[in-house]
Amino acid sequence: GYLPEERGLFQRARVLDVLRYMGRLKGLSASTAEERASEMMSRVGLGEHLGAKVQGLSRGMAQLVQFAGALLHRPDLIILDEPFGGLDPLNVVLMKEIVREEQARGAAVIFSTHIMSDVEELCERAVLISDGQVLVYGPILEMKEARASSTITVVADRQPGDVPGVDRVESSDGHYSYRAQDGASADTVLRAFLDAGIAVRRFEVALPTLNEVFIEEVRRARGDS
């Protein structure tokens, strides 16, 4: 089953007719395709729209229809290209739940995305690509564990002006993440906060996020410090 990034459905056709056609292309009989269409539309929360014309659907609804069509024939391999773009948060949660159900059924799921948190949430393995080149490939946990010793997270009201021996990777809502350079230690980071008189609410050497892994690998590939 395949959900392309560029969505495309017959605008003047009814949703049921479109899904029946998609099912027939995958080898289903007309009656089975209609049964699966009704089943899948209920799964994506659009059961009452089977008789509606595609042109009357919102962008997010049309996307869910196309997603339903990709799963009609219960494929063993599902390929999703930027599947969550254009969906509201509730429908993102819904689609992720369905993806997990398909994984539990035994289907292999491959999806392309720029949102690393989605990868961490749904995948066991990842391929990180930049400028058409594979930077790293393998189990996500192994990628993160290999870089754990240099990832430091601090929760404080502010950060010091300078923390020697580290690069700041991210900051959000009082959470500051650093990547230690060669020879630097977690003690260096903690000392910088304490010497600046900043109260530290939490300090830990933790697994990096996949986003941090990606940034590190891109910088390494480009020769950045």
Helices and strands as residue ranges (DSSP letters): E 2-3, H 15-25, H 30-43, G 47-49, G 54-56, H 59-71, E 77-81, H 89-105, E 108-112, H 116-122, E 125-130, E 133-139, H 140-145, G 148-150, E 151-156, E 166-172, E 175-180, H 186-195, E 200-205, H 210-222
